[in-house]
């Protein structure tokens, strides 16, 4: 490990010792932070897995309902019904706190379901398809939000890990090696000074 390019003096030795204490404390804090972030990330990943299963169940209900509606009502009639259905969706930015960190994400506010067509000439299949796809849409918006948080959290874990590695593999070893080198130089100087003083006394 290459040493730091500083003069081997007592003042620099004291400075290095202080830097080592700070670096080691920082390393410990970052290690704790990384562990907390990883635990939170694993918890969110479990949520994503559960949500994926819910989405799969919803898909298995929604698309067969749509196929059934196509067979019962017909494509032309469905096309006419769909042109009369209009919903306004709004997006809301929100701040989510995970492991003491704030992440920005978007929530989709799904409107309440309404009846855009008369009861005459329509079928229960139409209502069922709308209900099932509303459920699916709600789950998909939840998934988009939680995946965004998971991705940002993973980036934060990666960044924290890089800092931990930099301290443990570069900063701390390099500073410690420089400290040992300066201590060695100062001890050697001390021995030389002692030897010189003894020689001067003996001459006297």
Steps between C-alpha positions, in 0.01 A plus 500: 500500500647837395558745783364852511745761381542698823799596711583263793440748784331471839225742400421294188501185713240650734295612199512150349390341828199734512418420136520126574252533788259696276544257208438193718194658663371596155561147374301350789211742444494427127505125571197542727326714238568242229359218714183700573457588132547137394241385756253763374571403139433132577173597670392697192603213271269272699219754450571500127479120488162506676378773268618304196287207613199729545555647152521151349169404664341822376628443145357147509158650577506817289602363160266198501219746590599711199504194272160394631365851436637497144324170432172609660469863393711517187791721403295778334270549798796497740668766286191722524474449877872573550473836319247615754713410802739773614688518828741767621802373689709736713861458613618608844863528602567370849799457727564156647735452796697174500778437754507871583540598133247691291406377154271672251243290320174543309160375601219457249160604632252276324156658463184338631328265264198646321232379266557669162235308310135409549387164630316438173703311245792430732611188678628407844823392329574866425478592868708199602781590256513858630510382863776245432717741300457769764639254757788413266578866434508572873746215560720607208525858630596364843767286335641795304527704820662229713742396223618861471574507874675161480719617210601822679567309820719253311698795355546636852623158623748492211623854575539422872688179419744695281568739789550209742745338257688826446547544874586139581723427199662835428460787747546311830787269386684788329463730801600222740807408292603866494452522878723196554761640263509839680516327840794295372680809369440691825621206711812474285563872545451462874758219511744705295454801731551282807815348352632847409437633850676199660797549266523870594486416873772238463726748319454751781 
